[in-house]
Amino acid sequence: MIRQQHRTSRGFTLIELLVVIAIISILAAILFPVFARARANARRATCVSNLKQIGLGVMMYTQDNDERYPAGYFTNAADPPGGRWHATFWLWENLLYPYVKTNQVFVCPDTLTPNNTGAVPNYVGNYGANRDAMPQGGVTPLTLSDMTFASSTYLITETRTYVTTHGYVRIADVTWGIPGACSVVSGANATHQDCNTPRHLEGNVMSFADGHAKWLPIRTLVQEANDGVNGQWNPRRTAD
């Protein structure tokens, strides 16, 4: 007579389960920050692409307008192409719309104050123009020949307003200005989160006066603003 042998299956012990859970937790702790940084890098790449397209739009605009940069904003009775972005005036984005053909490039993926919908969308809090080069309210914008160092002069930046200046970077109590500036300015007490938090990995994306765009650490932007001649915020500086 042949005796059949029966094997009983043995499950995981509690210790084994705890070890597996611990290993999974360690892997998650290692990988989650990597995934988060990858997402942040993707949003930064989107922002660089946006400002690169905006910069190219500015260059095309200057070629059609006697090499003059667009105005920061101004009043006009007629609605501009692409729709009016503000209830009372046109913005520089309206002037560039015919060259970029989409409003989406004017939206920062990490803006903290999105208001980009509605009959009159308000795109404040995304990108802003350097007021020293693209002034508002009837002041004539600069021309390409006025820009002494176009490849290193800030033109369009991430900001909480439509136009900005170096002053908004370094004033301690500012609530409108460059994201993250208050985090590196001594004595800053602005309460808005954007003022204390850079948009992308401790820095912001900038578009320059020659059309190219790149990411810069917020400390560099503040240091340039605190320069004696306002550094790369000054479109008419005499030394680079």
C-alpha atoms as an extended CHARMM CRD file, in Angstrom:
* protein
*
       240  EXT
         1         1  MET       CA              0.0000000000        0.0000000000        0.0000000000  PROA      1               0.0000000000
         2         2  ILE       CA              1.3850000000        3.3650000000       -1.0770000000  PROA      2               0.0000000000
         3         3  ARG       CA              1.2030000000        6.0150000000        1.6020000000  PROA      3               0.0000000000
         4         4  GLN       CA              0.3420000000        9.4720000000        0.3060000000  PROA      4               0.0000000000
         5         5  GLN       CA              2.2080000000       12.3750000000        1.8200000000  PROA      5               0.0000000000
         6         6  HSD       CA              0.2830000000       15.5870000000        2.4320000000  PROA      6               0.0000000000
         7         7  ARG       CA              2.1770000000       18.8700000000        2.5750000000  PROA      7               0.0000000000
         8         8  THR       CA              0.6740000000       21.7630000000        4.4190000000  PROA      8               0.0000000000
         9         9  SER       CA              1.3860000000       25.2080000000        2.9940000000  PROA      9               0.0000000000
        10        10  ARG       CA              2.9690000000       27.6290000000        5.3940000000  PROA      10              0.0000000000
        11        11  GLY       CA              2.0210000000       31.3340000000        5.2550000000  PROA      11              0.0000000000
        12        12  PHE       CA              4.1520000000       34.3420000000        6.1220000000  PROA      12              0.0000000000
        13        13  THR       CA              4.9370000000       34.8390000000        9.7230000000  PROA      13              0.0000000000
        14        14  LEU       CA              4.2610000000       38.1590000000       11.3800000000  PROA      14              0.0000000000
        15        15  ILE       CA              7.9800000000       38.9470000000       11.4280000000  PROA      15              0.0000000000
        16        16  GLU       CA              8.2600000000       38.3090000000        7.6870000000  PROA      16              0.0000000000
        17        17  LEU       CA              5.2800000000       40.5500000000        6.9490000000  PROA      17              0.0000000000
        18        18  LEU       CA              6.7490000000       43.3160000000        9.0610000000  PROA      18              0.0000000000
        19        19  VAL       CA             10.0670000000       43.0200000000        7.2370000000  PROA      19              0.0000000000
        20        20  VAL       CA              8.3230000000       43.2910000000        3.8370000000  PROA      20              0.0000000000
        21        21  ILE       CA              6.3260000000       46.3100000000        5.0050000000  PROA      21              0.0000000000
        22        22  ALA       CA              9.4890000000       47.9400000000        6.3210000000  PROA      22              0.0000000000
        23        23  ILE       CA             11.2790000000       47.4000000000        3.0000000000  PROA      23              0.0000000000
        24        24  ILE       CA              8.3410000000       48.8840000000        1.0660000000  PROA      24              0.0000000000
        25        25  SER       CA              8.2620000000       51.8780000000        3.4010000000  PROA      25              0.0000000000
        26        26  ILE       CA             11.9820000000       52.5010000000        2.9430000000  PROA      26              0.0000000000
        27        27  LEU       CA             11.6650000000       52.2910000000       -0.8420000000  PROA      27              0.0000000000
        28        28  ALA       CA              8.6890000000       54.6610000000       -0.7700000000  PROA      28              0.0000000000
        29        29  ALA       CA             10.5850000000       57.1420000000        1.3990000000  PROA      29              0.0000000000
        30        30  ILE       CA             13.4540000000       57.0580000000       -1.1050000000  PROA      30              0.0000000000
        31        31  LEU       CA             11.3650000000       57.2440000000       -4.2770000000  PROA      31              0.0000000000
        32        32  PHE       CA              8.6170000000       59.7370000000       -3.3570000000  PROA      32              0.0000000000
        33        33  PRO       CA             10.9950000000       62.7170000000       -3.1630000000  PROA      33              0.0000000000
        34        34  VAL       CA             12.4880000000       61.6390000000       -6.4760000000  PROA      34              0.0000000000
        35        35  PHE       CA              9.0200000000       61.5610000000       -8.0460000000  PROA      35              0.0000000000
        36        36  ALA       CA              8.1510000000       64.9310000000       -6.4970000000  PROA      36              0.0000000000
        37        37  ARG       CA             11.3160000000       66.4990000000       -7.8770000000  PROA      37              0.0000000000
        38        38  ALA       CA             10.6330000000       64.9650000000      -11.2860000000  PROA      38              0.0000000000
        39        39  ARG       CA              7.1900000000       66.5920000000      -11.2800000000  PROA      39              0.0000000000
        40        40  ALA       CA              8.7050000000       69.9120000000      -10.1890000000  PROA      40              0.0000000000
        41        41  ASN       CA             11.2640000000       69.6620000000      -12.9890000000  PROA      41              0.0000000000
        42        42  ALA       CA              8.4680000000       68.9790000000      -15.4760000000  PROA      42              0.0000000000
        43        43  ARG       CA              6.5600000000       72.0800000000      -14.3500000000  PROA      43              0.0000000000
        44        44  ARG       CA              9.7410000000       74.1300000000      -14.5480000000  PROA      44              0.0000000000
        45        45  ALA       CA             10.3390000000       72.8450000000      -18.0890000000  PROA      45              0.0000000000
        46        46  THR       CA              6.7960000000       73.9220000000      -18.9860000000  PROA      46              0.0000000000
        47        47  CYS       CA              7.4830000000       77.3750000000      -17.6030000000  PROA      47              0.0000000000
        48        48  VAL       CA             10.7660000000       77.6440000000      -19.5170000000  PROA      48              0.0000000000
        49        49  SER       CA              8.8760000000       76.6730000000      -22.6810000000  PROA      49              0.0000000000
        50        50  ASN       CA              6.2050000000       79.2960000000      -21.9600000000  PROA      50              0.0000000000
        51        51  LEU       CA              8.7170000000       82.0790000000      -21.4740000000  PROA      51              0.0000000000
        52        52  LYS       CA             10.7390000000       80.9500000000      -24.4780000000  PROA      52              0.0000000000
        53        53  GLN       CA              7.6120000000       81.2750000000      -26.6490000000  PROA      53              0.0000000000
        54        54  ILE       CA              6.8340000000       84.6310000000      -25.0490000000  PROA      54              0.0000000000
        55        55  GLY       CA             10.3890000000       85.7950000000      -25.7260000000  PROA      55              0.0000000000
        56        56  LEU       CA             10.1340000000       84.7680000000      -29.3770000000  PROA      56              0.0000000000
        57        57  GLY       CA              6.7790000000       86.5650000000      -29.5440000000  PROA      57              0.0000000000
        58        58  VAL       CA              8.4460000000       89.7110000000      -28.2310000000  PROA      58              0.0000000000
        59        59  MET       CA             11.1460000000       89.4500000000      -30.9060000000  PROA      59              0.0000000000
        60        60  MET       CA              8.5410000000       89.0880000000      -33.6710000000  PROA      60              0.0000000000
        61        61  TYR       CA              6.5900000000       92.0270000000      -32.2280000000  PROA      61              0.0000000000
        62        62  THR       CA              9.6820000000       94.2460000000      -32.2880000000  PROA      62              0.0000000000
        63        63  GLN       CA             10.3310000000       93.3870000000      -35.9330000000  PROA      63              0.0000000000
        64        64  ASP       CA              6.8160000000       94.5470000000      -36.8250000000  PROA      64              0.0000000000
        65        65  ASN       CA              6.9980000000       97.7110000000      -34.7150000000  PROA      65              0.0000000000
        66        66  ASP       CA             10.2060000000       99.5410000000      -35.6120000000  PROA      66              0.0000000000
        67        67  GLU       CA             12.2520000000       97.3570000000      -33.2280000000  PROA      67              0.0000000000
        68        68  ARG       CA             10.3200000000       98.7150000000      -30.2420000000  PROA      68              0.0000000000
        69        69  TYR       CA              9.3250000000       96.4950000000      -27.3350000000  PROA      69              0.0000000000
        70        70  PRO       CA              5.6390000000       96.2120000000      -26.4030000000  PROA      70              0.0000000000
        71        71  ALA       CA              4.1950000000       98.4270000000      -23.6950000000  PROA      71              0.0000000000
        72        72  GLY       CA              3.5760000000       96.9460000000      -20.2480000000  PROA      72              0.0000000000
        73        73  TYR       CA             -0.0790000000       97.9830000000      -20.4060000000  PROA      73              0.0000000000
        74        74  PHE       CA             -2.1450000000      100.8810000000      -21.7000000000  PROA      74              0.0000000000
        75        75  THR       CA             -5.7590000000      101.9770000000      -22.1610000000  PROA      75              0.0000000000
        76        76  ASN       CA             -7.6910000000      101.6340000000      -25.4100000000  PROA      76              0.0000000000
        77        77  ALA       CA            -11.3860000000      101.6020000000      -26.2610000000  PROA      77              0.0000000000
        78        78  ALA       CA            -11.2470000000       98.6000000000      -28.6280000000  PROA      78              0.0000000000
        79        79  ASP       CA            -10.8010000000       95.0440000000      -27.4360000000  PROA      79              0.0000000000
        80        80  PRO       CA             -7.4950000000       93.4750000000      -28.5080000000  PROA      80              0.0000000000
        81        81  PRO       CA             -7.0260000000       90.1570000000      -30.3470000000  PROA      81              0.0000000000
        82        82  GLY       CA             -7.4540000000       87.1930000000      -28.0420000000  PROA      82              0.0000000000
        83        83  GLY       CA             -9.7880000000       89.0320000000      -25.6990000000  PROA      83              0.0000000000
        84        84  ARG       CA             -9.2780000000       91.7740000000      -23.1470000000  PROA      84              0.0000000000
        85        85  TRP       CA             -7.3880000000       90.4800000000      -20.1180000000  PROA      85              0.0000000000
        86        86  HSD       CA             -8.3360000000       93.3200000000      -17.8370000000  PROA      86              0.0000000000
        87        87  ALA       CA            -11.5270000000       95.3030000000      -17.4140000000  PROA      87              0.0000000000
        88        88  THR       CA             -9.9380000000       98.7260000000      -17.9290000000  PROA      88              0.0000000000
        89        89  PHE       CA             -6.7740000000       98.3450000000      -20.0190000000  PROA      89              0.0000000000
        90        90  TRP       CA             -4.7800000000       96.1990000000      -22.4010000000  PROA      90              0.0000000000
        91        91  LEU       CA             -1.8020000000       94.1940000000      -21.2230000000  PROA      91              0.0000000000
        92        92  TRP       CA              1.4580000000       93.3190000000      -22.9400000000  PROA      92              0.0000000000
        93        93  GLU       CA              0.0870000000       89.7770000000      -23.2910000000  PROA      93              0.0000000000
        94        94  ASN       CA             -2.6860000000       91.1290000000      -25.5300000000  PROA      94              0.0000000000
        95        95  LEU       CA             -0.1010000000       92.6600000000      -27.8250000000  PROA      95              0.0000000000
        96        96  LEU       CA              1.8000000000       89.3780000000      -28.0560000000  PROA      96              0.0000000000
        97        97  TYR       CA             -1.2380000000       87.1320000000      -28.5560000000  PROA      97              0.0000000000
        98        98  PRO       CA             -1.1800000000       87.3850000000      -32.3900000000  PROA      98              0.0000000000
        99        99  TYR       CA              2.3910000000       86.0400000000      -32.3120000000  PROA      99              0.0000000000
       100       100  VAL       CA              1.9190000000       83.1390000000      -29.8760000000  PROA      100             0.0000000000
       101       101  LYS       CA             -1.6950000000       82.2550000000      -30.8530000000  PROA      101             0.0000000000
       102       102  THR       CA             -2.6270000000       80.8720000000      -27.4350000000  PROA      102             0.0000000000
       103       103  ASN       CA             -3.3070000000       82.2290000000      -23.9740000000  PROA      103             0.0000000000
       104       104  GLN       CA             -1.9400000000       79.1130000000      -22.2800000000  PROA      104             0.0000000000
       105       105  VAL       CA              1.6720000000       80.2770000000      -22.6200000000  PROA      105             0.0000000000
       106       106  PHE       CA              0.8320000000       83.1670000000      -20.3080000000  PROA      106             0.0000000000
       107       107  VAL       CA             -0.0540000000       80.8040000000      -17.4360000000  PROA      107             0.0000000000
       108       108  CYS       CA              2.6430000000       79.6200000000      -15.0200000000  PROA      108             0.0000000000
       109       109  PRO       CA              1.9380000000       75.9970000000      -13.9510000000  PROA      109             0.0000000000
       110       110  ASP       CA              2.9680000000       76.8470000000      -10.3790000000  PROA      110             0.0000000000
       111       111  THR       CA              1.2120000000       80.1700000000       -9.8890000000  PROA      111             0.0000000000
       112       112  LEU       CA             -0.3600000000       80.5130000000       -6.4510000000  PROA      112             0.0000000000
       113       113  THR       CA             -3.0060000000       83.0030000000       -7.5720000000  PROA      113             0.0000000000
       114       114  PRO       CA             -4.7240000000       81.4690000000      -10.6090000000  PROA      114             0.0000000000
       115       115  ASN       CA             -7.5550000000       83.5440000000      -12.0380000000  PROA      115             0.0000000000
       116       116  ASN       CA             -7.3700000000       82.5530000000      -15.6660000000  PROA      116             0.0000000000
       117       117  THR       CA            -11.0070000000       81.9890000000      -16.6060000000  PROA      117             0.0000000000
       118       118  GLY       CA            -14.1950000000       83.9910000000      -17.0970000000  PROA      118             0.0000000000
       119       119  ALA       CA            -15.4600000000       86.5260000000      -19.5950000000  PROA      119             0.0000000000
       120       120  VAL       CA            -12.6090000000       88.8740000000      -18.6500000000  PROA      120             0.0000000000
       121       121  PRO       CA             -9.8170000000       86.5640000000      -17.4170000000  PROA      121             0.0000000000
       122       122  ASN       CA             -7.3640000000       88.1180000000      -15.0140000000  PROA      122             0.0000000000
       123       123  TYR       CA             -3.8890000000       86.6520000000      -15.5530000000  PROA      123             0.0000000000
       124       124  VAL       CA             -2.2380000000       88.5240000000      -12.7130000000  PROA      124             0.0000000000
       125       125  GLY       CA              0.0900000000       86.3260000000      -10.7040000000  PROA      125             0.0000000000
       126       126  ASN       CA              1.6750000000       84.5250000000      -13.6540000000  PROA      126             0.0000000000
       127       127  TYR       CA              4.2400000000       86.5800000000      -15.5900000000  PROA      127             0.0000000000
       128       128  GLY       CA              5.1570000000       90.2590000000      -15.6090000000  PROA      128             0.0000000000
       129       129  ALA       CA              7.2330000000       92.6290000000      -17.7420000000  PROA      129             0.0000000000
       130       130  ASN       CA             10.2800000000       94.5860000000      -16.6190000000  PROA      130             0.0000000000
       131       131  ARG       CA              8.7990000000       98.0650000000      -16.2860000000  PROA      131             0.0000000000
       132       132  ASP       CA             12.1230000000       99.7320000000      -17.0760000000  PROA      132             0.0000000000
       133       133  ALA       CA             11.9870000000       98.2640000000      -20.5950000000  PROA      133             0.0000000000
       134       134  MET       CA              8.2300000000       97.8710000000      -21.1140000000  PROA      134             0.0000000000
       135       135  PRO       CA              6.6170000000      100.7630000000      -19.1890000000  PROA      135             0.0000000000
       136       136  GLN       CA              2.9120000000      101.4260000000      -18.8590000000  PROA      136             0.0000000000
       137       137  GLY       CA              0.5180000000      104.3010000000      -19.2650000000  PROA      137             0.0000000000
       138       138  GLY       CA              1.7830000000      106.2420000000      -22.2500000000  PROA      138             0.0000000000
       139       139  VAL       CA              5.5160000000      105.9840000000      -21.5300000000  PROA      139             0.0000000000
       140       140  THR       CA              7.3350000000      104.9410000000      -24.6990000000  PROA      140             0.0000000000
       141       141  PRO       CA              8.8870000000      101.4510000000      -24.4850000000  PROA      141             0.0000000000
       142       142  LEU       CA             12.5580000000      100.9620000000      -25.3000000000  PROA      142             0.0000000000
       143       143  THR       CA             13.8850000000       99.8270000000      -28.6680000000  PROA      143             0.0000000000
       144       144  LEU       CA             16.3520000000       97.0430000000      -29.4230000000  PROA      144             0.0000000000
       145       145  SER       CA             19.0980000000       99.6350000000      -29.8140000000  PROA      145             0.0000000000
       146       146  ASP       CA             18.3110000000      101.0370000000      -26.3400000000  PROA      146             0.0000000000
       147       147  MET       CA             19.0530000000       97.6400000000      -24.8120000000  PROA      147             0.0000000000
       148       148  THR       CA             22.7980000000       97.6770000000      -24.1880000000  PROA      148             0.0000000000
       149       149  PHE       CA             23.0910000000       94.0240000000      -23.1490000000  PROA      149             0.0000000000
       150       150  ALA       CA             19.9910000000       92.2840000000      -24.5060000000  PROA      150             0.0000000000
       151       151  SER       CA             21.2670000000       88.7510000000      -23.8890000000  PROA      151             0.0000000000
       152       152  SER       CA             21.6630000000       89.3680000000      -20.1460000000  PROA      152             0.0000000000
       153       153  THR       CA             18.8100000000       91.7970000000      -19.3920000000  PROA      153             0.0000000000
       154       154  TYR       CA             15.6760000000       90.5300000000      -17.6810000000  PROA      154             0.0000000000
       155       155  LEU       CA             12.5420000000       91.3050000000      -19.7050000000  PROA      155             0.0000000000
       156       156  ILE       CA              9.7170000000       88.9710000000      -18.6170000000  PROA      156             0.0000000000
       157       157  THR       CA              9.7120000000       87.2850000000      -15.2340000000  PROA      157             0.0000000000
       158       158  GLU       CA              7.5150000000       85.2300000000      -12.9860000000  PROA      158             0.0000000000
       159       159  THR       CA              5.8050000000       87.7430000000      -10.7390000000  PROA      159             0.0000000000
       160       160  ARG       CA              2.6110000000       88.5880000000       -8.8950000000  PROA      160             0.0000000000
       161       161  THR       CA              1.7810000000       91.5900000000      -11.0680000000  PROA      161             0.0000000000
       162       162  TYR       CA              1.5400000000       92.5630000000      -14.7460000000  PROA      162             0.0000000000
       163       163  VAL       CA              4.7220000000       94.6140000000      -14.6900000000  PROA      163             0.0000000000
       164       164  THR       CA              7.4910000000       94.7250000000      -12.1350000000  PROA      164             0.0000000000
       165       165  THR       CA             10.7720000000       96.4620000000      -11.3370000000  PROA      165             0.0000000000
       166       166  HSD       CA             13.8840000000       95.7080000000       -9.3460000000  PROA      166             0.0000000000
       167       167  GLY       CA             12.3140000000       97.6000000000       -6.4530000000  PROA      167             0.0000000000
       168       168  TYR       CA              9.7290000000       94.8970000000       -6.0140000000  PROA      168             0.0000000000
       169       169  VAL       CA             12.5130000000       92.3820000000       -5.5480000000  PROA      169             0.0000000000
       170       170  ARG       CA             14.3590000000       94.0320000000       -2.6910000000  PROA      170             0.0000000000
       171       171  ILE       CA             11.7530000000       95.9850000000       -0.6990000000  PROA      171             0.0000000000
       172       172  ALA       CA             11.2530000000       94.0430000000        2.5170000000  PROA      172             0.0000000000
       173       173  ASP       CA              7.5440000000       94.7940000000        2.9640000000  PROA      173             0.0000000000
       174       174  VAL       CA              6.5340000000       94.1180000000       -0.6290000000  PROA      174             0.0000000000
       175       175  THR       CA              3.4150000000       92.0910000000       -1.3430000000  PROA      175             0.0000000000
       176       176  TRP       CA              3.6270000000       92.4410000000       -5.1310000000  PROA      176             0.0000000000
       177       177  GLY       CA              6.7680000000       91.1960000000       -6.7550000000  PROA      177             0.0000000000
       178       178  ILE       CA              9.0730000000       88.3330000000       -7.4910000000  PROA      178             0.0000000000
       179       179  PRO       CA              8.1610000000       84.9360000000       -5.9870000000  PROA      179             0.0000000000
       180       180  GLY       CA             10.5470000000       83.9950000000       -3.2120000000  PROA      180             0.0000000000
       181       181  ALA       CA             12.2060000000       87.4080000000       -2.9010000000  PROA      181             0.0000000000
       182       182  CYS       CA             11.0240000000       87.9030000000        0.6680000000  PROA      182             0.0000000000
       183       183  SER       CA             12.6550000000       84.6140000000        1.6830000000  PROA      183             0.0000000000
       184       184  VAL       CA             16.1200000000       86.0480000000        1.0320000000  PROA      184             0.0000000000
       185       185  VAL       CA             15.6210000000       89.7340000000        1.8800000000  PROA      185             0.0000000000
       186       186  SER       CA             16.6320000000       90.5670000000        5.4360000000  PROA      186             0.0000000000
       187       187  GLY       CA             13.7040000000       91.7340000000        7.5370000000  PROA      187             0.0000000000
       188       188  ALA       CA             11.0430000000       90.7670000000        5.0180000000  PROA      188             0.0000000000
       189       189  ASN       CA              7.6200000000       90.4250000000        6.6100000000  PROA      189             0.0000000000
       190       190  ALA       CA              5.2800000000       90.0020000000        3.6450000000  PROA      190             0.0000000000
       191       191  THR       CA              2.5830000000       87.4840000000        4.4240000000  PROA      191             0.0000000000
       192       192  HSD       CA              1.6990000000       86.2780000000        0.9380000000  PROA      192             0.0000000000
       193       193  GLN       CA              3.0480000000       82.7690000000        0.3420000000  PROA      193             0.0000000000
       194       194  ASP       CA              4.2980000000       83.6130000000       -3.1380000000  PROA      194             0.0000000000
       195       195  CYS       CA              6.5430000000       86.2940000000       -1.6830000000  PROA      195             0.0000000000
       196       196  ASN       CA              8.3390000000       83.7130000000        0.4580000000  PROA      196             0.0000000000
       197       197  THR       CA              8.3120000000       80.7390000000       -1.8990000000  PROA      197             0.0000000000
       198       198  PRO       CA             10.1110000000       80.6420000000       -5.2630000000  PROA      198             0.0000000000
       199       199  ARG       CA              8.0440000000       79.0900000000       -8.0420000000  PROA      199             0.0000000000
       200       200  HSD       CA             10.4170000000       76.3720000000       -9.2060000000  PROA      200             0.0000000000
       201       201  LEU       CA             13.0230000000       74.6390000000       -7.0320000000  PROA      201             0.0000000000
       202       202  GLU       CA             14.3000000000       77.7100000000       -5.1570000000  PROA      202             0.0000000000
       203       203  GLY       CA             14.2570000000       79.8980000000       -8.2400000000  PROA      203             0.0000000000
       204       204  ASN       CA             12.2230000000       81.4190000000      -11.0550000000  PROA      204             0.0000000000
       205       205  VAL       CA             12.2470000000       81.3310000000      -14.8280000000  PROA      205             0.0000000000
       206       206  MET       CA             13.2290000000       84.4830000000      -16.6960000000  PROA      206             0.0000000000
       207       207  SER       CA             12.9050000000       85.5540000000      -20.3230000000  PROA      207             0.0000000000
       208       208  PHE       CA             15.6560000000       87.8660000000      -21.5130000000  PROA      208             0.0000000000
       209       209  ALA       CA             15.5530000000       90.8400000000      -23.8650000000  PROA      209             0.0000000000
       210       210  ASP       CA             17.0100000000       88.8130000000      -26.7440000000  PROA      210             0.0000000000
       211       211  GLY       CA             14.2350000000       86.1960000000      -26.5000000000  PROA      211             0.0000000000
       212       212  HSD       CA             15.9400000000       83.3060000000      -24.6930000000  PROA      212             0.0000000000
       213       213  ALA       CA             14.7210000000       81.9620000000      -21.3510000000  PROA      213             0.0000000000
       214       214  LYS       CA             16.2620000000       80.0970000000      -18.4430000000  PROA      214             0.0000000000
       215       215  TRP       CA             15.8290000000       79.3030000000      -14.7540000000  PROA      215             0.0000000000
       216       216  LEU       CA             17.7260000000       81.3760000000      -12.1880000000  PROA      216             0.0000000000
       217       217  PRO       CA             18.0290000000       80.9630000000       -8.4020000000  PROA      217             0.0000000000
       218       218  ILE       CA             16.0920000000       83.5710000000       -6.4660000000  PROA      218             0.0000000000
       219       219  ARG       CA             19.2630000000       84.7080000000       -4.6970000000  PROA      219             0.0000000000
       220       220  THR       CA             20.7270000000       85.7340000000       -8.0470000000  PROA      220             0.0000000000
       221       221  LEU       CA             17.6520000000       87.8310000000       -8.8760000000  PROA      221             0.0000000000
       222       222  VAL       CA             17.7700000000       89.6060000000       -5.5130000000  PROA      222             0.0000000000
       223       223  GLN       CA             21.5230000000       90.1330000000       -5.7510000000  PROA      223             0.0000000000
       224       224  GLU       CA             21.1080000000       91.7560000000       -9.1690000000  PROA      224             0.0000000000
       225       225  ALA       CA             18.3350000000       93.9950000000       -7.8120000000  PROA      225             0.0000000000
       226       226  ASN       CA             20.5900000000       95.1070000000       -4.9650000000  PROA      226             0.0000000000
       227       227  ASP       CA             23.4290000000       95.9230000000       -7.3460000000  PROA      227             0.0000000000
       228       228  GLY       CA             24.3370000000       99.6170000000       -7.4540000000  PROA      228             0.0000000000
       229       229  VAL       CA             22.8660000000      100.0380000000      -10.9320000000  PROA      229             0.0000000000
       230       230  ASN       CA             20.1880000000       97.3700000000      -10.4250000000  PROA      230             0.0000000000
       231       231  GLY       CA             22.1970000000       94.7980000000      -12.3490000000  PROA      231             0.0000000000
       232       232  GLN       CA             20.4560000000       92.8370000000      -15.0480000000  PROA      232             0.0000000000
       233       233  TRP       CA             17.1390000000       94.5740000000      -14.3070000000  PROA      233             0.0000000000
       234       234  ASN       CA             18.5980000000       97.7560000000      -15.7880000000  PROA      234             0.0000000000
       235       235  PRO       CA             18.2090000000       97.7000000000      -19.5970000000  PROA      235             0.0000000000
       236       236  ARG       CA             20.5020000000      100.6980000000      -20.0680000000  PROA      236             0.0000000000
       237       237  ARG       CA             23.3970000000       99.7560000000      -17.8130000000  PROA      237             0.0000000000
       238       238  THR       CA             26.8330000000      100.6320000000      -19.1270000000  PROA      238             0.0000000000
       239       239  ALA       CA             28.7040000000       97.5340000000      -17.9650000000  PROA      239             0.0000000000
       240       240  ASP       CA             27.8970000000       93.8520000000      -17.9630000000  PROA      240             0.0000000000
